[in-house]
Amino acid sequence: MSVKVQEVSKIYGKQKALDNLSFEINQGEIVGFLGPNGAGKSTMMKIITGYIPQTSGLVEVNGLDVSMDSLEIKRQIGYLPEHNPLYLEMYVKEYLGHVASIYKLGKSKARRIAEMIDLTGLGTEQNKKIASLSKGYRQRVGIAQALIHDPKVLILDEPTTGLDPNQLLEIRKLIIDIGREKTVMLSTHIMQEVEACCQRVLIVNKGKLVADRNIDFLASAKSSHVVEVEFASEVSSDLLQEISGVNEIEVLGENRYCFVSLRDIRKDVFQFAVSKSLVILEMKTRSENLEDIFHELTL
């Protein structure tokens, strides 16, 4: 397990920024972290990276408690904040050397700088002042500094904000390439970016986790019929497979399930419940478009 967040809350005075938030991110996953402004995304990311403490709850990165091992956590995490904090008067290569020195890379310093310049496509810009770079190249520098110490986990807070379409595609490709070897947590407001880059999406609203969805599941459901059902008691997955016409099943929470089918199966679900003496508390159809789900859960 790369990142484990268990019942985390963060309170500023009388305001609760995070409210008993729990989720896990597995090694090698690229996970999108969505939510409206003020939902608590940046606060959660700062807690994971050890920049601010949680009020209560547990956060672990690669089995290490963030509250107890903050220095080691910083060695294992690469972090690009929403507002990319670059030294504008420094040259690109000079700045990366400065960051490498902070991480005490020693003999591997020159090699890592060269690797990051190559990985992020900064070769033609490496001898320019950061102040002269476009927003897209500044974001590349930010990603390069987050990766220079070869972290196992990469936290990116709004990495594509303000980029033009070409820059956005370039950074998106870079994130996908990085995700082949790293665990990546990506905060963004761009739904297409999540669908293109991520395997899972977590949606938060008012400090609470309101959805945890598999992107492949969403993609298969777009052109299908989707039925969400809440039973009065737990039903085993093997038993649910007996429902006629079901192609895929997703567990949404306690006694709540989502069924994807090529046709409307509400009648089949009802007949199944009757035959098994199960009580249905709620049954509804829904859209599995990510943008629709976001609006439904955060308005």
C-alpha positions, -999 to +999 in steps of 0.1 A: +000+000+000+015+034-010-009+058+007-034+051+035-057+077+049-078+066+078-105+088+094-086+120+089-101+154+100-086+188+098-101+218+117-091+254+113-106+273+143-144+265+138-141+254+102-137+217+094-117+214+062-116+176+063-143+154+079-134+118+088-118+112+053-106+077+045-091+061+013-062+040+001-040+043-030-022+012-042+014+011-055+016+020-092-018+036-094-026+070-110-055+084-090-075+115-098-085+136-068-115+158-076-137+182-058-150+218-060-130+247-047-128+245-009-135+208-008-103+200+010-081+186-018-051+208-012-054+204+026-054+166+022-024+167-001-004+189+023-012+165+051+000+135+031+033+152+022+038+162+059+036+200+053+008+204+078-005+181+105-040+165+106-062+173+136-071+136+140-068+103+121-039+083+106-019+089+074+007+064+062+030+065+032+046+032+023+039+020+059+054+051+076+032+073+098+034+109+085+031+123+120+060+102+133+083+100+102+078+133+084+115+136+073+116+101+058+082+108+042+096+138+024+123+116+010+097+092-004+073+118-018+076+142-047+053+172-044+042+199-069+019+224-050-009+242-068+012+274-069+045+262-083+071+278-059+100+284-083+130+308-079+124+329-110+159+345-111+176+311-112+185+292-143+167+259-149+197+237-145+210+258-116+176+255-098+175+217-103+210+215-089+199+235-059+170+211-052+193+181-057+217+196-031+188+199-006+181+162-010+218+155-006+221+134-038+259+136-037+276+117-065+243+111-083+235+148-085+247+155-120+232+123-134+197+130-118+197+165-132+204+153-167+178+125-164+151+150-152+159+175-180+156+146-205+124+132-189+106+165-187+117+178-221+137+208-207+168+203-229+163+235-249+154+255-219+179+243-193+202+273-196+174+299-195+162+318-165+129+304-151+114+339-153+116+337-191+098+303-194+062+298-205+037+284-180+040+250-195+078+249-191+076+262-156+053+233-148+078+209-163+105+224-140+081+219-111+076+183-120+114+178-125+121+191-090+094+169-075+110+138-092+148+146-088+152+125-057+135+095-073+105+094-049+081+064-048+050+086-046+042+118-066+016+143-054+005+168-081-019+196-071-035+212-102-004+206-125-022+217-157-039+249-145-035+277-170-019+256-198-029+259-234-043+227-252-009+217-266+009+222-232-019+203-215-014+173-238+023+173-232+021+174-194-007+147-195+016+124-215+044+131-190+022+122-161+012+089-178+049+081-185+058+088-148+028+067-136+043+035-152+069+035-123+054+058-096+023+060-075+006+093-086-021+114-069-034+141-092-057+169-082-074+186-111-107+203-123-103+189-158-125+158-162-109+147-195-076+147-178-087+123-152-103+100-178-071+101-199-045+097-172-061+079-142-071+044-132-093+056-103-110+088-093-117+100-057-143+128-053-145+149-022-170+175-012-171+196+020-142+175+034-160+142+029-153+114+004-184+111-018-172+088-045-144+063-053-148+051-089-128+029-113-122+047-146-124+015-167-158+008-150-170+043-160-158+039-195-177+007-200-208+021-184-210+052-207-229+034-234-247+010-211-276+009-187-266+016-151-287+007-121-278+015-085-294-006-058-295-005-021-305-037-003-316-039+034-288-064+040-255-075+025-256-097-006-227-118-017-210-111-051-216-147-062-253-143-055-255-111-074-241-128-105-274-146-108-292-115-119-300-119-156-283-095-180-256-081-156-223-074-173-204-057-144-209-052-107-193-025-085-197-023-047-205+013-038-207+009+000-226-008+027-253-029+010-251-006-021-243-020-056-240-007-091-249-029-121-240-023-157-259-040-185-266-037-222-303-033-214-326-021-187-324-048-159-346-031-132-372-058-136-346-086-134-332-070-102-367-069-087-375-105-096-341-116-082-348-098-049-382-115-046-368-149-054-341-145-027-364-128-001-343-097-002-356-062+006-347-034-018-345+000-001-337+020-032-332+014-069-324+040-095-309+045-129-280+069-134-255+084-158-219+072-155-204+103-172-177+116-149-188+152-153-224+143-145-214+123-114-192+152-102-221+176-105-246+153-088-223+147-058-209+182-053-238+206-060 
